[in-house]
Amino acid sequence: MPVYMVERELPGITMEQLASAQKRAIQMGHQLTAEGREVRYIRSMFVPAEGRCMCLFEAPNPENVREANERAEIPFSRIVQAEDLTPAAA
């Protein structure tokens, strides 16, 4: 299934706020999938010095990813298809 990267500009966000947003993204993925619109939060990378966050989601299309983020009320600047190059365990 395709992977999408969600780019965010979050200057001044606290780690507690970021953790809350992450939980909302996970929950919304479960909710949308239960509604028949598959989307799964994978993980995030946060650069505190720049207030930038990159989140990976798995979904059949970018619309599901957009809906998950909008319904979770997590701001984003763009959603692009990406390749997850995490190596498999040996």
C-alpha positions in Angstrom: 0.0 0.0 0.0 1.3 3.5 -0.7 3.0 5.6 2.0 2.4 9.3 2.3 4.5 11.9 4.1 2.6 14.7 5.8 4.8 17.8 6.3 4.0 20.1 9.2 5.2 23.5 10.4 4.6 23.6 14.1 6.7 26.4 15.7 6.4 26.5 19.4 4.6 23.2 19.8 5.3 21.4 23.1 6.2 17.7 23.3 2.9 17.2 25.2 0.9 18.8 22.4 2.8 16.8 19.8 2.1 13.5 21.7 -1.6 14.5 21.8 -1.6 15.1 18.1 0.0 11.8 17.5 -2.7 10.0 19.5 -5.4 11.8 17.6 -3.8 10.7 14.3 -3.7 7.1 15.4 -7.3 7.2 16.7 -8.5 8.9 13.5 -6.8 6.2 11.4 -8.6 3.5 13.3 -11.9 5.3 13.0 -11.6 6.0 9.3 -10.5 2.4 8.6 -13.6 1.2 10.6 -15.7 3.4 8.3 -14.2 1.8 5.2 -11.6 4.4 4.3 -8.3 2.8 5.1 -5.5 4.9 6.6 -2.8 4.0 9.2 -0.4 6.3 11.0 3.1 4.8 10.9 5.5 7.3 12.7 6.8 10.8 12.9 10.1 12.6 12.9 10.2 16.0 14.7 12.9 18.7 14.3 12.5 20.8 17.4 14.9 23.6 16.4 12.9 24.2 13.2 9.4 23.3 14.5 9.1 20.9 11.6 7.4 17.5 11.7 7.2 14.8 9.0 4.7 12.1 9.6 4.2 8.9 7.6 0.8 7.3 6.8 -0.2 4.3 4.9 -3.3 4.6 2.7 -4.6 3.7 -0.7 -4.8 7.4 -1.6 -3.9 10.8 -0.3 -7.5 11.8 0.2 -7.8 9.4 3.2 -4.6 10.8 4.7 -5.9 14.4 4.2 -9.3 13.4 5.9 -7.6 11.8 8.8 -5.4 14.9 9.5 -8.3 17.3 9.0 -10.7 15.4 11.2 -7.9 15.0 13.9 -7.4 18.8 13.6 -3.7 18.5 13.0 -2.3 21.3 10.8 -0.2 20.3 7.7 1.4 22.1 4.8 1.4 19.3 2.3 0.9 15.6 1.7 3.1 13.7 -0.8 3.6 10.1 -1.7 6.9 8.8 -0.4 8.9 5.6 -0.1 9.6 4.2 3.3 13.1 2.8 3.2 13.2 1.4 6.7 15.3 -1.8 6.4 13.7 -5.1 7.3 15.0 -6.9 10.4 17.8 -9.3 9.4 
